Amino acid sequence: MKLAATATLRERQEELGQFLTAPPVADFMAAMFGPLPRTVRLLDAGAGAGALTSAFVSRCCENRDRVHAIEATLYELDGEILDKLAATMRQCERRCYEAGIRFTFTILADDFIQVMSSRLAGDLFGAPPPGFDAAIANPPYRKISAGSGERRALRSVGVETSNLYTGFIALIQRLLVPGGQLVGITPRSFCNGPYFRPFREDFLNQLELRRLHVFESRKAAFRNDSVLQENIIFHAVKGRRQPREMLVSTSSGEQGDDITEAVVPFAEIVHPLDVEKFIHIPASAGHATAKETMDGLSTSLAALGITVSTGRVVDFRLKEALRKEPGRGTVPLLYPCHFNGGTVHWPKVEARKPNAILDNAETRPWLVPSGTYLLTKRFTSKEERRRLVACLFDPDLVKAKWIGFENHLNYFHANGHGLERHVATGLYAFLNSTVVDQYFRRFSGHTQVNATDLRTLTYPDRDTLQAMGREMATPDLTQDEIDQLVSKHLHARR
Ligand SMILES: C[S@@+](CC[C@H](N)C(=O)[O-])C[C@H]1O[C@@H](n2cnc3c(N)ncnc32)[C@H](O)[C@@H]1O
């Protein structure tokens, strides 16, 4: 990766995915390691100014009797931070000297992804990959496009992933010796979502998850993302089977804040039958209750004869056919901005988004026949209380033969057609209930709701959904009213 010479500090940091770890978080991470060998070969990939190695060294110096020598290898691409990194390593040297620990370090101003991919791939004349007993990491976080050099390099060692951070973790995992430990802080996004499935499989096949820690507060998210992105810290060990139970802890991320800990069966973290291998994190009492309720449900969406799909109209691809206002030859085009409480408010001419799309041979494949549909937002704003926001599309309120659902929403349908009305209103209540929102938060730490997420949920059976739906005179209920209605029907069926 090459940086433009004229880039501002902010641009440089974004390009490099550079967000440095605060010392209390680094100390917390260093304290997660289990017993270490006498000589520790330590890897710090994407080392920044060295906060993580420094915390690791401090921990070893405090537990004097165990570690005798630390051999640190640090990769850092940003030439402008290397002086600071070297200064931190000299401090580590001094601390270790005083504690009677031999400390050596090697700073490599190289691209970790490129260098390690080619060494792991065994490129001709290349040095074989090194082995490490411990790795501590806050890897850079940035999307990597399908044709990028990083993607090609990672692909050469069988790693298919769309973010730098998962690429880093996948390579680090490969460099650990059996029994080697990794403590990492990353976004929580790898825990769900279809794109991270190959990464989750690789990670869970090769590493034993020992502990997970989640920061619940938005303030603790030190990554400057446009979407809310919770961070997670994990401790994992190479080459061991998954434990029967593991430690899950949470804190708000504020300094000095209480940490809540729970020992949770591993089968509750990754459900044994889940092909997607979602990583659930029961972070609060509400999450536990939600799990209990959802465990009582066993109907899949497929068994209900319902499918959830992402809105088919990708607006920039059909630009010529979009219209600000409805007119001759157009049909309604719905965006999340048309959600209005529980129903659709259309047209919304004051909105910046188009309200209509031409109905012609080019656009028809992307339209759906009118009917009762349940819609959910794919992205909620940080300010929204709920992650799952469902809304009813009622064909009596928006009259048209065909409708366009835009790509920022998901829609529930029956084989491409509308749903039976009471099933749709029942689904509306269920998906808008607190219990489902809490359950969703067990496996998703960000504001994006994928169709796969909705597909993996279990649902009430058809009779229960219909009974819920019949009782909903109007979608305009308060959260309490929705929760009471859903709870009453879910308990009645037991
Ligand atoms: C999220 S920061 C964390 C820095 C440090 N580990 C910490 O916790 O404070 C990630 C670091 O990785 C560096 N980096 C980004 N891409 C890299 C690459 N391909 N190879 C090596 N370092 C890289 C960035 O310059 C940045 O300093």
PDBQT file of the ligand as one rigid body, heavy atoms in Angstrom, charges set to zero:
ROOT
HETATM    1  C1  LIG A 501      -5.546   0.383  14.786  1.00  0.00    +0.000 C 
HETATM    2  S1  LIG A 501      -3.898   0.930  14.730  1.00  0.00    +0.000 S 
HETATM    3  C2  LIG A 501      -3.293   0.268  16.230  1.00  0.00    +0.000 C 
HETATM    4  C3  LIG A 501      -1.937   0.695  16.619  1.00  0.00    +0.000 C 
HETATM    5  C4  LIG A 501      -1.414   0.076  17.906  1.00  0.00    +0.000 C 
HETATM    6  N1  LIG A 501      -1.344  -1.376  17.791  1.00  0.00    +0.000 N 
HETATM    7  C5  LIG A 501      -2.278   0.431  19.069  1.00  0.00    +0.000 C 
HETATM    8  O1  LIG A 501      -3.032  -0.420  19.506  1.00  0.00    +0.000 OA
HETATM    9  O2  LIG A 501      -2.211   1.570  19.539  1.00  0.00    +0.000 OA
HETATM   10  C6  LIG A 501      -3.242  -0.061  13.440  1.00  0.00    +0.000 C 
HETATM   11  C7  LIG A 501      -1.826   0.254  12.991  1.00  0.00    +0.000 C 
HETATM   12  O3  LIG A 501      -1.512  -0.592  11.878  1.00  0.00    +0.000 OA
HETATM   13  C8  LIG A 501      -0.709   0.132  10.956  1.00  0.00    +0.000 C 
HETATM   14  N2  LIG A 501      -0.864  -0.507   9.640  1.00  0.00    +0.000 N 
HETATM   15  C9  LIG A 501      -1.872  -0.326   8.738  1.00  0.00    +0.000 A 
HETATM   16  N3  LIG A 501      -1.697  -1.136   7.681  1.00  0.00    +0.000 NA
HETATM   17  C10 LIG A 501      -0.582  -1.850   7.918  1.00  0.00    +0.000 A 
HETATM   18  C11 LIG A 501       0.099  -2.874   7.198  1.00  0.00    +0.000 A 
HETATM   19  N4  LIG A 501      -0.384  -3.309   6.031  1.00  0.00    +0.000 N 
HETATM   20  N5  LIG A 501       1.226  -3.389   7.732  1.00  0.00    +0.000 NA
HETATM   21  C12 LIG A 501       1.695  -2.957   8.931  1.00  0.00    +0.000 A 
HETATM   22  N6  LIG A 501       1.087  -1.988   9.649  1.00  0.00    +0.000 NA
HETATM   23  C13 LIG A 501      -0.036  -1.452   9.162  1.00  0.00    +0.000 A 
HETATM   24  C14 LIG A 501      -1.259   1.538  11.037  1.00  0.00    +0.000 C 
HETATM   25  O4  LIG A 501      -0.301   2.492  10.598  1.00  0.00    +0.000 OA
HETATM   26  C15 LIG A 501      -1.587   1.674  12.518  1.00  0.00    +0.000 C 
HETATM   27  O5  LIG A 501      -0.531   2.243  13.222  1.00  0.00    +0.000 OA
ENDROOT
TORSDOF 0
